[in-house]
Amino acid sequence: MQTIAAGASYHYRFHALSTDTLSIDFTDAVRHSHTVSGPELKQNQEGSLLIDIQPGNQVTWTPALTLRH
C-alpha cells in the first residue's frame, strides 16, 4: 500500500497514449475508499496536473496541459 502524508506531495510522470477521462482512487483517514473523476486527457497532451485532496475528501484538479503535435 502506498501512503502520502497530509500536506505532502507525490510527483509522477505520465504520457497520454489515448484520450480518456482521468480518475483518482484513494482511501481516507477512516479507511473509506473514494473514486473521483477528473478532466479528460487527450492523446499526446503533456504538461502538469495538480490533484489536491482537501479535508472532507474534496478533490480539485488543476491541469496545465498542452497538445504536442
KAVENFEN-V773906 format. One record per residue. N is the residue number from 0. RES is the residue in one small letter. SS is DSSP state (hx for helix, st for strand, lp for the rest). PHI is phi as a letter, one per 40 degrees, with the letter a starting at -180 (NA if undefined). Layout:
n = <N N>
res = <RES RES>
ss = <SS SS>
phi = <PHI PHI>
This chain:
n = <0 1 2 3 4 5 6 7 8 9 10 11 12 13 14 15 16 17 18 19 20 21 22 23 24 25 26 27 28 29 30 31 32 33 34 35 36 37 38 39 40 41 42 43 44 45 46 47 48 49 50 51 52 53 54 55 56 57 58 59 60 61 62 63 64 65 66 67 68>
res = <m q t i a a g a s y h y r f h a l s t d t l s i d f t d a v r h s h t v s g p e l k q n q e g s l l i d i q p g n q v t w t p a l t l r h>
ss = <lp lp lp lp lp lp lp lp lp lp lp lp lp lp lp lp lp lp lp st st st st st st st st lp lp lp lp lp st st st st st st st st st lp lp lp st st st st st st st st st st hx hx hx st st st st st st st st st st lp lp>
phi = <NA b b b c d g c b b b a c a b c c a c a c c a b b a b c c b g c c b b b c b c c b c d g c a h b a c b b b c d g g c b b b b c b b b c c c>
